[in-house]
Structure formats: structure tokens, C-alpha cells
Amino acid sequence: MFKGMSWTSVALSFVLYSIVFLAVRYGMVINGSPWAKAQPGLLMFTLPGAIAALTTKDHPLTVALFGAIPGALFCFGILHYFSLHHCCFLQELAFDTSAVFWCGSGALGVMLCRTLFWHEHT
């Protein structure tokens, strides 16, 4: 399962997921930006998954999820440790699970595009 997997892509997915998690969940979006009015929410999590999938060919979904799951645990731990957000545990778990789902969906979208538009040159 781990054979041939790019650990650099996993690390990139972890970092991107953590940045998006902090920006989306805890309102670190700049108020004057166009994103502040659009409120993209959980759809922003497709970006780390898509970028992780673009950086590897062999296991795009596995790479995205191996970056997202530890990223969610890391962000939850950091924000719980610093008491930056007071919220019900089940609500936080639901958001984290949804974020991991959307990250995986970004990787699946890249896999779908590769399948549809990949032409073998003979």
C-alpha cells in the first residue's frame, strides 16, 4: 500500500490542508478580500486534495487522505490547546470529517479528469 507513494506529496497535502483548515474554520480570511463575501466554506478543502493529487500519479486519493487526516488532528489539537475555539466536540468532529471528505473529493476530481482526458499516444 505504501510502496511507490510520494511522501513529499503527503507532506505538501498536510501543510496545505492545515493552512486551509485554519483559514476557513477560524476566520483568518482577510475582510477586504473577495473570498470574504463569497464564503466558500468547505469547498476550499478540495484545493489541498487536488494539489496533492496533481503532484503524484500512483496513489492520488491515498496521498490526499494521508495528508488530510493527520492535518485535521494537528489543527484540532493546536486549536484545542490554545483554546481558540469553544465549540461542542461533536460539532467539531462533524466539521473535521466533512473537511477530510472534501479533500478526498478534490483528489477524486483530479483522478476523474485524468481518466476522461488522458489519451495514450501510440
MMTF fields as JSON, N, C-alpha, C and O atoms, coordinates in Angstrom:
{
  "mmtfVersion": "1.0.0",
  "mmtfProducer": "UNKNOWN",
  "numBonds": 487,
  "numAtoms": 488,
  "numGroups": 122,
  "numChains": 1,
  "numModels": 1,
  "chainsPerModel": [1],
  "groupsPerChain": [122],
  "chainIdList": ["A"],
  "bondAtomList": [4, 2, 8, 6, 12, 10, 16, 14, 20, 18, 24, 22, 28, 26, 32, 30, 36, 34, 40, 38, 44, 42, 48, 46, 52, 50, 56, 54, 60, 58, 64, 62, 68, 66, 72, 70, 76, 74, 80, 78, 84, 82, 88, 86, 92, 90, 96, 94, 100, 98, 104, 102, 108, 106, 112, 110, 116, 114, 120, 118, 124, 122, 128, 126, 132, 130, 136, 134, 140, 138, 144, 142, 148, 146, 152, 150, 156, 154, 160, 158, 164, 162, 168, 166, 172, 170, 176, 174, 180, 178, 184, 182, 188, 186, 192, 190, 196, 194, 200, 198, 204, 202, 208, 206, 212, 210, 216, 214, 220, 218, 224, 222, 228, 226, 232, 230, 236, 234, 240, 238, 244, 242, 248, 246, 252, 250, 256, 254, 260, 258, 264, 262, 268, 266, 272, 270, 276, 274, 280, 278, 284, 282, 288, 286, 292, 290, 296, 294, 300, 298, 304, 302, 308, 306, 312, 310, 316, 314, 320, 318, 324, 322, 328, 326, 332, 330, 336, 334, 340, 338, 344, 342, 348, 346, 352, 350, 356, 354, 360, 358, 364, 362, 368, 366, 372, 370, 376, 374, 380, 378, 384, 382, 388, 386, 392, 390, 396, 394, 400, 398, 404, 402, 408, 406, 412, 410, 416, 414, 420, 418, 424, 422, 428, 426, 432, 430, 436, 434, 440, 438, 444, 442, 448, 446, 452, 450, 456, 454, 460, 458, 464, 462, 468, 466, 472, 470, 476, 474, 480, 478, 484, 482],
  "bondOrderList": [1, 1, 1, 1, 1, 1, 1, 1, 1, 1, 1, 1, 1, 1, 1, 1, 1, 1, 1, 1, 1, 1, 1, 1, 1, 1, 1, 1, 1, 1, 1, 1, 1, 1, 1, 1, 1, 1, 1, 1, 1, 1, 1, 1, 1, 1, 1, 1, 1, 1, 1, 1, 1, 1, 1, 1, 1, 1, 1, 1, 1, 1, 1, 1, 1, 1, 1, 1, 1, 1, 1, 1, 1, 1, 1, 1, 1, 1, 1, 1, 1, 1, 1, 1, 1, 1, 1, 1, 1, 1, 1, 1, 1, 1, 1, 1, 1, 1, 1, 1, 1, 1, 1, 1, 1, 1, 1, 1, 1, 1, 1, 1, 1, 1, 1, 1, 1, 1, 1, 1, 1],
  "groupList": [{"groupName": "MET", "atomNameList": ["N", "CA", "C", "O"], "elementList": ["N", "C", "C", "O"], "formalChargeList": [0, 0, 0, 0], "bondAtomList": [1, 0, 2, 1, 3, 2], "bondOrderList": [1, 1, 2], "singleLetterCode": "M", "chemCompType": "L-PEPTIDE LINKING"}, {"groupName": "PHE", "atomNameList": ["N", "CA", "C", "O"], "elementList": ["N", "C", "C", "O"], "formalChargeList": [0, 0, 0, 0], "bondAtomList": [1, 0, 2, 1, 3, 2], "bondOrderList": [1, 1, 2], "singleLetterCode": "F", "chemCompType": "L-PEPTIDE LINKING"}, {"groupName": "LYS", "atomNameList": ["N", "CA", "C", "O"], "elementList": ["N", "C", "C", "O"], "formalChargeList": [0, 0, 0, 0], "bondAtomList": [1, 0, 2, 1, 3, 2], "bondOrderList": [1, 1, 2], "singleLetterCode": "K", "chemCompType": "L-PEPTIDE LINKING"}, {"groupName": "GLY", "atomNameList": ["N", "CA", "C", "O"], "elementList": ["N", "C", "C", "O"], "formalChargeList": [0, 0, 0, 0], "bondAtomList": [1, 0, 2, 1, 3, 2], "bondOrderList": [1, 1, 2], "singleLetterCode": "G", "chemCompType": "PEPTIDE LINKING"}, {"groupName": "SER", "atomNameList": ["N", "CA", "C", "O"], "elementList": ["N", "C", "C", "O"], "formalChargeList": [0, 0, 0, 0], "bondAtomList": [1, 0, 2, 1, 3, 2], "bondOrderList": [1, 1, 2], "singleLetterCode": "S", "chemCompType": "L-PEPTIDE LINKING"}, {"groupName": "TRP", "atomNameList": ["N", "CA", "C", "O"], "elementList": ["N", "C", "C", "O"], "formalChargeList": [0, 0, 0, 0], "bondAtomList": [1, 0, 2, 1, 3, 2], "bondOrderList": [1, 1, 2], "singleLetterCode": "W", "chemCompType": "L-PEPTIDE LINKING"}, {"groupName": "THR", "atomNameList": ["N", "CA", "C", "O"], "elementList": ["N", "C", "C", "O"], "formalChargeList": [0, 0, 0, 0], "bondAtomList": [1, 0, 2, 1, 3, 2], "bondOrderList": [1, 1, 2], "singleLetterCode": "T", "chemCompType": "L-PEPTIDE LINKING"}, {"groupName": "VAL", "atomNameList": ["N", "CA", "C", "O"], "elementList": ["N", "C", "C", "O"], "formalChargeList": [0, 0, 0, 0], "bondAtomList": [1, 0, 2, 1, 3, 2], "bondOrderList": [1, 1, 2], "singleLetterCode": "V", "chemCompType": "L-PEPTIDE LINKING"}, {"groupName": "ALA", "atomNameList": ["N", "CA", "C", "O"], "elementList": ["N", "C", "C", "O"], "formalChargeList": [0, 0, 0, 0], "bondAtomList": [1, 0, 2, 1, 3, 2], "bondOrderList": [1, 1, 2], "singleLetterCode": "A", "chemCompType": "L-PEPTIDE LINKING"}, {"groupName": "LEU", "atomNameList": ["N", "CA", "C", "O"], "elementList": ["N", "C", "C", "O"], "formalChargeList": [0, 0, 0, 0], "bondAtomList": [1, 0, 2, 1, 3, 2], "bondOrderList": [1, 1, 2], "singleLetterCode": "L", "chemCompType": "L-PEPTIDE LINKING"}, {"groupName": "TYR", "atomNameList": ["N", "CA", "C", "O"], "elementList": ["N", "C", "C", "O"], "formalChargeList": [0, 0, 0, 0], "bondAtomList": [1, 0, 2, 1, 3, 2], "bondOrderList": [1, 1, 2], "singleLetterCode": "Y", "chemCompType": "L-PEPTIDE LINKING"}, {"groupName": "ILE", "atomNameList": ["N", "CA", "C", "O"], "elementList": ["N", "C", "C", "O"], "formalChargeList": [0, 0, 0, 0], "bondAtomList": [1, 0, 2, 1, 3, 2], "bondOrderList": [1, 1, 2], "singleLetterCode": "I", "chemCompType": "L-PEPTIDE LINKING"}, {"groupName": "ARG", "atomNameList": ["N", "CA", "C", "O"], "elementList": ["N", "C", "C", "O"], "formalChargeList": [0, 0, 0, 0], "bondAtomList": [1, 0, 2, 1, 3, 2], "bondOrderList": [1, 1, 2], "singleLetterCode": "R", "chemCompType": "L-PEPTIDE LINKING"}, {"groupName": "ASN", "atomNameList": ["N", "CA", "C", "O"], "elementList": ["N", "C", "C", "O"], "formalChargeList": [0, 0, 0, 0], "bondAtomList": [1, 0, 2, 1, 3, 2], "bondOrderList": [1, 1, 2], "singleLetterCode": "N", "chemCompType": "L-PEPTIDE LINKING"}, {"groupName": "PRO", "atomNameList": ["N", "CA", "C", "O"], "elementList": ["N", "C", "C", "O"], "formalChargeList": [0, 0, 0, 0], "bondAtomList": [1, 0, 2, 1, 3, 2], "bondOrderList": [1, 1, 2], "singleLetterCode": "P", "chemCompType": "L-PEPTIDE LINKING"}, {"groupName": "GLN", "atomNameList": ["N", "CA", "C", "O"], "elementList": ["N", "C", "C", "O"], "formalChargeList": [0, 0, 0, 0], "bondAtomList": [1, 0, 2, 1, 3, 2], "bondOrderList": [1, 1, 2], "singleLetterCode": "Q", "chemCompType": "L-PEPTIDE LINKING"}, {"groupName": "ASP", "atomNameList": ["N", "CA", "C", "O"], "elementList": ["N", "C", "C", "O"], "formalChargeList": [0, 0, 0, 0], "bondAtomList": [1, 0, 2, 1, 3, 2], "bondOrderList": [1, 1, 2], "singleLetterCode": "D", "chemCompType": "L-PEPTIDE LINKING"}, {"groupName": "HIS", "atomNameList": ["N", "CA", "C", "O"], "elementList": ["N", "C", "C", "O"], "formalChargeList": [0, 0, 0, 0], "bondAtomList": [1, 0, 2, 1, 3, 2], "bondOrderList": [1, 1, 2], "singleLetterCode": "H", "chemCompType": "L-PEPTIDE LINKING"}, {"groupName": "CYS", "atomNameList": ["N", "CA", "C", "O"], "elementList": ["N", "C", "C", "O"], "formalChargeList": [0, 0, 0, 0], "bondAtomList": [1, 0, 2, 1, 3, 2], "bondOrderList": [1, 1, 2], "singleLetterCode": "C", "chemCompType": "L-PEPTIDE LINKING"}, {"groupName": "GLU", "atomNameList": ["N", "CA", "C", "O"], "elementList": ["N", "C", "C", "O"], "formalChargeList": [0, 0, 0, 0], "bondAtomList": [1, 0, 2, 1, 3, 2], "bondOrderList": [1, 1, 2], "singleLetterCode": "E", "chemCompType": "L-PEPTIDE LINKING"}],
  "groupTypeList": [0, 1, 2, 3, 0, 4, 5, 6, 4, 7, 8, 9, 4, 1, 7, 9, 10, 4, 11, 7, 1, 9, 8, 7, 12, 10, 3, 0, 7, 11, 13, 3, 4, 14, 5, 8, 2, 8, 15, 14, 3, 9, 9, 0, 1, 6, 9, 14, 3, 8, 11, 8, 8, 9, 6, 6, 2, 16, 17, 14, 9, 6, 7, 8, 9, 1, 3, 8, 11, 14, 3, 8, 9, 1, 18, 1, 3, 11, 9, 17, 10, 1, 4, 9, 17, 17, 18, 18, 1, 9, 15, 19, 9, 8, 1, 16, 6, 4, 8, 7, 1, 5, 18, 3, 4, 3, 8, 9, 3, 7, 0, 9, 18, 12, 6, 9, 1, 5, 17, 19, 17, 6],
  "groupIdList": [1, 2, 3, 4, 5, 6, 7, 8, 9, 10, 11, 12, 13, 14, 15, 16, 17, 18, 19, 20, 21, 22, 23, 24, 25, 26, 27, 28, 29, 30, 31, 32, 33, 34, 35, 36, 37, 38, 39, 40, 41, 42, 43, 44, 45, 46, 47, 48, 49, 50, 51, 52, 53, 54, 55, 56, 57, 58, 59, 60, 61, 62, 63, 64, 65, 66, 67, 68, 69, 70, 71, 72, 73, 74, 75, 76, 77, 78, 79, 80, 81, 82, 83, 84, 85, 86, 87, 88, 89, 90, 91, 92, 93, 94, 95, 96, 97, 98, 99, 100, 101, 102, 103, 104, 105, 106, 107, 108, 109, 110, 111, 112, 113, 114, 115, 116, 117, 118, 119, 120, 121, 122],
  "secStructList": [7, 7, 6, 6, 7, 7, 2, 2, 2, 2, 2, 2, 2, 2, 2, 2, 2, 2, 2, 2, 2, 2, 2, 2, 2, 6, 6, 7, 1, 7, 6, 6, 1, 2, 2, 2, 2, 2, 7, 7, 4, 4, 4, 4, 4, 2, 2, 2, 2, 2, 2, 2, 2, 2, 6, 7, 1, 1, 7, 2, 2, 2, 2, 2, 2, 2, 2, 2, 2, 2, 2, 2, 2, 2, 2, 2, 2, 2, 2, 2, 2, 6, 6, 7, 7, 7, 7, 7, 2, 2, 2, 2, 2, 2, 2, 2, 2, 2, 2, 2, 2, 2, 2, 2, 2, 2, 2, 2, 2, 2, 2, 2, 2, 2, 2, 2, 2, 7, 7, 7, 7, 7],
  "xCoordList": [0.814, 0.0, 0.859, 0.534, 1.941, 2.784, 3.873, 4.59, 4.001, 5.064, 4.798, 3.718, 5.76, 5.651, 4.897, 4.634, 4.542, 3.813, 4.798, 5.833, 4.475, 5.339, 5.091, 4.037, 6.072, 5.913, 6.048, 5.575, 6.692, 6.741, 5.347, 4.965, 4.591, 3.211, 2.337, 1.445, 2.579, 1.825, 2.119, 1.205, 3.382, 3.758, 3.142, 2.676, 3.14, 2.522, 1.025, 0.467, 0.38, -1.044, -1.319, -2.287, -0.488, -0.628, -0.535, -1.359, 0.46, 0.663, -0.485, -1.025, -0.86, -1.954, -3.275, -4.046, -3.531, -4.757, -4.786, -5.817, -3.673, -3.619, -3.851, -4.548, -3.281, -3.474, -4.929, -5.513, -5.509, -6.915, -7.825, -8.799, -7.519, -8.325, -8.357, -9.425, -7.194, -7.138, -7.817, -8.478, -7.657, -8.255, -9.778, -10.478, -10.279, -11.728, -12.437, -13.434, -11.94, -12.658, -12.609, -13.568, -11.532, -11.356, -11.244, -10.657, -11.804, -11.989, -10.737, -10.706, -9.695, -8.47, -8.45, -7.394, -9.616, -9.721, -9.759, -10.455, -9.025, -8.97, -10.329, -10.918, -10.821, -12.164, -12.323, -13.425, -11.285, -11.391, -11.269, -11.421, -10.999, -10.793, -12.129, -13.152, -12.125, -13.369, -13.878, -15.068, -12.988, -13.413, -14.279, -15.067, -14.149, -14.92, -16.41, -17.228, -16.778, -18.186, -18.707, -19.884, -17.843, -18.277, -18.557, -19.432, -17.846, -17.992, -17.902, -18.89, -16.751, -16.634, -16.708, -17.071, -16.378, -16.528, -15.769, -14.582, -16.467, -15.837, -15.333, -14.46, -15.839, -15.356, -13.894, -13.244, -13.371, -11.951, -11.062, -9.897, -11.597, -10.807, -10.568, -9.77, -11.237, -10.941, -9.574, -8.94, -9.117, -7.82, -6.634, -5.818, -6.489, -5.357, -5.406, -4.368, -6.6, -6.731, -6.36, -5.687, -6.809, -6.494, -5.002, -4.407, -4.407, -2.975, -2.15, -1.158, -2.558, -1.847, -1.981, -1.023, -3.143, -3.351, -2.569, -2.132, -2.395, -1.626, -0.136, 0.585, 0.328, 1.758, 2.17, 3.362, 1.213, 1.532, 0.621, -0.525, 1.134, 0.338, -0.142, -1.199, 0.613, 0.34, -0.85, -1.735, -0.886, -1.924, -2.474, -2.236, -3.199, -3.628, -4.582, -4.433, -5.546, -6.5, -5.832, -6.101, -4.975, -4.266, -3.366, -3.296, -2.683, -1.802, -2.617, -2.228, -3.742, -4.573, -5.109, -5.105, -5.569, -6.114, -5.035, -5.271, -3.844, -2.743, -2.214, -1.552, -2.489, -2.156, -3.282, -3.034, -4.521, -5.674, -5.98, -6.26, -5.933, -6.314, -5.351, -5.813, -4.022, -3.138, -3.24, -3.061, -3.528, -3.703, -4.893, -4.819, -5.999, -7.175, -6.882, -7.277, -6.193, -5.84, -4.887, -5.022, -3.926, -2.955, -3.66, -3.438, -4.504, -5.201, -6.152, -6.24, -6.858, -7.755, -6.967, -7.391, -5.83, -5.005, -4.446, -4.472, -3.943, -3.385, -4.455, -4.236, -5.602, -6.639, -7.296, -7.776, -7.319, -7.83, -6.828, -7.216, -5.554, -4.518, -4.502, -4.367, -4.641, -4.621, -6.009, -6.154, -7.027, -8.408, -8.892, -9.482, -8.637, -9.038, -10.501, -11.076, -11.092, -12.484, -13.207, -12.777, -14.304, -15.094, -16.342, -17.249, -16.363, -17.422, -17.66, -16.783, -18.824, -19.161, -18.232, -17.921, -17.797, -16.882, -17.499, -16.816, -18.772, -19.422, -19.543, -19.431, -19.77, -19.826, -18.449, -18.34, -17.418, -16.058, -15.691, -15.049, -16.088, -15.84, -16.565, -16.015, -17.785, -18.537, -17.852, -17.773, -17.355, -16.669, -15.382, -15.08, -14.626, -13.368, -13.595, -12.853, -14.616, -14.93, -15.358, -14.966, -16.157, -16.572, -15.382, -15.309, -14.467, -13.286, -12.424, -11.915, -12.254, -11.484, -12.203, -11.554, -13.533, -14.312, -14.084, -13.852, -14.15, -13.979, -12.554, -12.336, -11.587, -10.199, -10.067, -9.428, -10.67, -10.675, -11.428, -11.056, -12.481, -13.242, -12.406, -12.553, -11.54, -10.643, -9.699, -9.44, -9.183, -8.304, -9.084, -8.576, -10.307, -11.125, -11.469, -11.569, -11.65, -11.897, -10.716, -10.895, -9.517, -8.324, -8.204, -7.844, -8.503, -8.457, -9.476, -9.188, -10.662, -11.68, -11.224, -11.401, -10.638, -10.141, -9.025, -8.971, -8.145, -7.078, -7.666, -7.19, -8.685, -9.293, -10.015, -9.923, -10.727, -11.501, -10.636, -10.927, -9.586, -8.803, -7.45, -6.659, -7.163, -5.883, -5.977, -6.814, -5.105, -5.065, -3.699, -2.664, -3.715, -2.453, -1.926, -2.617, -0.711, -0.074, 0.659, 1.534, 0.291, 0.952, 1.852, 2.483],
  "yCoordList": [-1.196, 0.0, 1.261, 2.23, 1.259, 2.44, 2.455, 3.447, 1.379, 1.285, 2.24, 2.225, 3.043, 3.971, 5.251, 6.051, 5.458, 6.662, 7.797, 7.596, 8.973, 10.137, 10.794, 11.388, 10.679, 11.271, 12.787, 13.479, 13.302, 14.754, 15.287, 16.346, 14.554, 14.951, 14.861, 15.688, 13.868, 13.746, 14.945, 15.515, 15.327, 16.49, 17.774, 18.623, 17.914, 19.08, 19.106, 20.164, 17.967, 17.881, 18.246, 18.949, 17.783, 18.102, 19.607, 20.181, 20.23, 21.671, 22.472, 23.372, 22.153, 22.879, 22.681, 23.626, 21.465, 21.188, 21.998, 22.573, 22.043, 22.789, 24.273, 24.915, 24.819, 26.246, 26.531, 27.479, 25.721, 25.921, 25.713, 26.445, 24.73, 24.463, 25.684, 26.111, 26.24, 27.401, 28.613, 29.384, 28.784, 29.933, 29.831, 30.816, 28.665, 28.506, 28.402, 29.087, 27.568, 27.282, 28.425, 28.653, 29.125, 30.108, 31.533, 32.384, 31.799, 33.162, 33.967, 35.156, 33.338, 34.071, 34.658, 35.036, 34.731, 35.317, 36.831, 37.349, 37.525, 38.982, 39.55, 39.131, 40.497, 41.038, 41.759, 41.771, 42.352, 43.092, 42.243, 42.754, 40.958, 40.098, 39.677, 39.699, 39.291, 38.828, 37.523, 37.222, 36.741, 35.488, 35.737, 34.871, 36.908, 37.192, 37.26, 36.864, 37.754, 37.846, 36.531, 36.211, 35.766, 34.538, 33.413, 32.586, 33.357, 32.32, 30.916, 30.182, 30.535, 29.223, 28.049, 26.947, 28.253, 27.209, 25.934, 25.96, 24.823, 23.513, 23.236, 22.384, 23.912, 23.681, 24.057, 23.591, 24.883, 25.241, 24.025, 24.014, 23.009, 21.823, 20.944, 20.009, 21.222, 20.479, 20.876, 20.088, 22.079, 22.54, 21.724, 21.299, 21.479, 20.643, 19.235, 18.667, 18.672, 17.335, 17.317, 16.401, 18.346, 18.415, 18.646, 18.03, 19.514, 19.786, 18.558, 18.245, 17.866, 16.637, 15.594, 14.878, 15.499, 14.526, 14.897, 14.02, 16.186, 16.615, 16.362, 16.262, 16.258, 16.063, 14.597, 14.295, 13.682, 12.264, 11.564, 11.968, 10.52, 9.774, 8.441, 7.956, 7.845, 6.479, 6.336, 5.517, 7.112, 6.961, 8.332, 8.77, 9.016, 10.381, 10.474, 11.363, 9.581, 9.646, 9.297, 9.936, 8.304, 7.907, 9.032, 9.296, 9.687, 10.802, 11.934, 12.5, 12.269, 13.359, 13.038, 13.897, 11.808, 11.44, 11.285, 11.597, 10.804, 10.69, 12.059, 12.174, 13.078, 14.433, 15.094, 15.887, 14.767, 15.433, 14.926, 15.726, 13.637, 13.096, 13.557, 14.033, 13.433, 13.993, 15.52, 16.092, 16.178, 17.629, 18.038, 19.015, 17.291, 17.587, 17.37, 18.177, 16.285, 16.022, 17.077, 17.519, 17.476, 18.501, 19.831, 20.447, 20.269, 21.552, 21.513, 22.472, 20.408, 20.273, 20.334, 20.991, 19.657, 19.68, 21.056, 21.499, 21.725, 23.071, 24.041, 24.791, 24.028, 24.98, 24.628, 25.516, 23.37, 22.982, 23.366, 23.81, 23.195, 23.528, 25.026, 25.429, 25.841, 27.288, 27.86, 29.072, 27.0, 27.411, 28.52, 29.503, 28.352, 29.379, 29.264, 30.208, 28.121, 27.953, 27.098, 25.992, 27.623, 26.877, 26.376, 27.143, 25.093, 24.502, 23.085, 22.479, 22.571, 21.208, 20.234, 20.431, 19.192, 18.226, 17.547, 17.346, 17.194, 16.529, 17.439, 16.977, 18.727, 19.67, 19.811, 19.885, 19.846, 19.923, 18.651, 18.72, 17.505, 16.233, 16.176, 15.676, 16.682, 16.709, 17.615, 17.264, 18.774, 19.66, 19.02, 19.085, 18.406, 17.768, 16.634, 16.487, 15.84, 14.734, 15.246, 14.688, 16.298, 16.89, 17.47, 17.366, 18.071, 18.649, 17.565, 17.749, 16.439, 15.33, 14.77, 14.43, 14.674, 14.22, 15.118, 14.623, 16.429, 17.35, 17.334, 17.535, 17.101, 16.967, 15.744, 15.802, 14.649, 13.45, 13.669, 13.117, 14.468, 14.769, 15.559, 15.378, 16.425, 17.148, 16.203, 16.362, 15.217, 14.22, 13.364, 13.042, 12.998, 12.212, 12.994, 12.413, 14.298, 15.137, 15.141, 15.074, 15.218, 15.159, 13.786, 13.687, 12.728, 11.383, 11.24, 10.602, 11.823, 11.78, 12.52, 12.028, 13.694, 14.465, 13.72, 13.716, 13.098, 12.311, 11.146, 10.831, 10.524, 9.385, 9.84, 9.178, 10.953, 11.419, 12.015, 11.838, 12.713, 13.453, 12.838, 13.434, 11.672, 11.027, 10.228, 9.336, 10.565, 9.846, 9.193, 9.847, 7.922, 7.196, 7.446, 7.217, 7.913, 8.184, 6.924, 6.406, 6.45, 5.244, 5.574, 4.681],
  "zCoordList": [0.0, 0.0, 0.0, -0.687, 0.756, 0.843, -0.222, -0.36, -0.965, -1.951, -3.115, -3.706, -3.428, -4.541, -4.221, -5.119, -2.954, -2.591, -2.33, -1.694, -2.818, -2.667, -1.308, -1.079, -0.414, 0.915, 0.875, 1.776, -0.166, -0.347, -0.635, -0.136, -1.437, -1.728, -0.494, -0.307, 0.354, 1.603, 2.498, 3.094, 2.593, 3.41, 2.853, 3.614, 1.535, 0.908, 1.188, 1.479, 1.103, 1.402, 2.857, 3.145, 3.762, 5.183, 5.426, 6.139, 4.837, 5.037, 4.426, 5.07, 3.19, 2.548, 3.277, 3.447, 3.703, 4.448, 5.741, 6.091, 6.442, 7.705, 7.483, 8.268, 6.434, 6.133, 5.804, 6.328, 4.944, 4.578, 5.785, 5.958, 6.614, 7.803, 8.712, 9.153, 8.986, 9.869, 9.246, 9.942, 7.946, 7.279, 7.222, 7.458, 6.914, 6.758, 8.107, 8.338, 8.975, 10.219, 11.209, 11.946, 11.233, 12.286, 11.786, 12.454, 10.614, 10.143, 9.946, 10.264, 9.423, 9.17, 7.762, 7.255, 7.139, 5.815, 5.979, 6.854, 5.153, 5.227, 4.833, 3.837, 5.613, 5.396, 4.067, 3.517, 3.536, 2.293, 1.045, -0.065, 1.201, 0.044, -0.556, 0.128, -1.844, -2.452, -1.844, -1.941, -1.215, -0.591, 0.633, 1.013, 1.259, 2.463, 2.155, 2.986, 0.975, 0.598, 0.041, 0.206, -0.617, -1.276, -0.285, -0.541, 0.835, 1.842, 1.239, 1.252, 0.717, 0.064, 1.029, 0.62, 2.282, 3.292, 2.995, 2.67, 3.11, 2.976, 1.571, 1.402, 0.568, -0.797, -0.97, -1.906, -0.09, -0.154, 0.106, -0.293, 0.767, 1.076, -0.146, -0.081, -1.248, -2.474, -3.026, -3.728, -2.719, -3.233, -2.723, -3.541, -1.414, -0.983, -1.567, -1.908, -1.683, -2.261, -3.732, -4.203, -4.46, -5.886, -6.113, -6.997, -5.335, -5.5, -5.122, -5.782, -4.065, -3.689, -4.791, -5.081, -5.401, -6.477, -7.733, -8.478, -7.964, -9.129, -8.976, -9.969, -7.74, -7.517, -7.542, -7.476, -7.636, -7.68, -8.679, -8.877, -9.303, -10.264, -9.722, -10.124, -8.82, -8.406, -7.465, -7.713, -6.4, -5.374, -4.967, -3.842, -5.848, -5.515, -4.324, -3.486, -4.239, -3.132, -1.808, -0.791, -1.814, -0.597, -0.104, 1.096, -1.023, -0.648, -0.041, 0.98, -0.66, -0.144, 1.249, 2.131, 1.446, 2.752, 3.813, 4.98, 3.425, 4.384, 4.797, 5.828, 4.027, 4.438, 5.218, 6.127, 4.862, 5.466, 6.873, 7.766, 7.081, 8.393, 9.493, 10.53, 9.308, 10.344, 10.436, 11.511, 9.303, 9.327, 10.177, 10.922, 10.07, 10.884, 12.364, 13.206, 12.674, 14.074, 14.621, 15.763, 13.797, 14.206, 14.483, 15.525, 13.559, 13.733, 14.919, 15.685, 15.067, 16.212, 17.52, 18.471, 17.57, 18.773, 19.084, 20.232, 18.065, 18.269, 18.747, 19.697, 18.098, 18.457, 19.796, 20.5, 20.143, 21.457, 22.546, 23.627, 22.258, 23.233, 23.541, 24.697, 22.501, 22.69, 22.992, 23.146, 23.079, 23.384, 22.464, 22.912, 21.174, 20.216, 19.807, 19.265, 20.064, 19.65, 20.671, 20.998, 21.166, 22.138, 21.429, 21.107, 21.199, 20.41, 20.907, 21.523, 20.644, 21.018, 20.28, 19.106, 20.978, 20.381, 19.166, 18.161, 19.241, 18.113, 16.896, 15.76, 17.128, 16.018, 15.363, 14.139, 16.175, 15.646, 14.886, 13.838, 15.401, 14.728, 13.382, 12.401, 13.335, 12.077, 11.057, 9.88, 11.488, 10.561, 10.058, 8.866, 10.956, 10.571, 9.582, 8.611, 9.835, 8.934, 7.567, 6.542, 7.548, 6.277, 5.512, 4.288, 6.235, 5.589, 4.952, 3.847, 5.639, 5.079, 3.844, 2.854, 3.897, 2.754, 1.539, 0.436, 1.736, 0.608, 0.082, -1.113, 0.948, 0.491, -0.41, -1.461, 0.003, -0.83, -2.13, -3.165, -2.084, -3.303, -4.304, -5.512, -3.815, -4.712, -5.431, -6.624, -4.704, -5.325, -6.319, -7.393, -5.969, -6.888, -8.146, -9.227, -8.019, -9.199, -10.161, -11.378, -9.613, -10.457, -11.11, -12.283, -10.359, -10.937, -12.062, -13.075, -11.899, -12.948, -14.189, -15.304, -14.012, -15.169, -15.884, -17.114, -15.135, -15.761, -16.566, -17.657, -16.024, -16.728, -17.988, -19.022, -17.92, -19.07, -20.173, -21.356, -19.795, -20.788, -21.092, -21.823, -20.557, -20.8, -22.083, -22.225, -23.007, -24.284, -24.412, -24.281, -24.665, -24.822, -26.234, -27.227, -26.29, -27.597, -28.061, -27.367, -29.232, -29.769, -30.911, -31.477]
}
